[in-house]
Amino acid sequence: QVQLVESGGGLVQAGGSLRLSCAASGSIFSINAMGWFRQVPGKQRELVAGITSGGMTNYSDSVKGRFTISRDNAKNTVYLQMNSLKAEDTAVYYCRIIANAKFYWGQGTQVTVSS
């Protein structure tokens, strides 16, 4: 009943920018937190950035100063603005929300950064 639709991924050159969006819809009573994770083959999925219902944010050390997470509560949407992209940022990015006392995941979107 809950669906997360991601968009904004793609191919960019190092130093470029992308803006990811994730819109949640369905039977959502309230969203406690929203976040972005990324994963590369053979590696553990890692938290990139998160934002709580109170607006507190946290970031992986590797993206601090370059990425910004934000939300639009009216649209149940979370964004990830990614600037100064590096080749090391290449991964599949997944959004996640905590709602209805459960985790919900987006389908993932590929971000590829080339030199």
Sequence and secondary structure as in RCSB ss.txt:
>XXXX:A:sequence
QVQLVESGGGLVQAGGSLRLSCAASGSIFSINAMGWFRQVPGKQRELVAGITSGGMTNYSDSVKGRFTISRDNAK
NTVYLQMNSLKAEDTAVYYCRIIANAKFYWGQGTQVTVSS
>XXXX:A:secstr
 EEEEEE  EEEETT  EEEEEEEEES S EEEEEEEEE TTS  EEEEEEETT  EEE TTTTTTEEEEEEGGG
TEEEEEE S  GGG EEEEEEEEETTEEEE   EEEEEE 
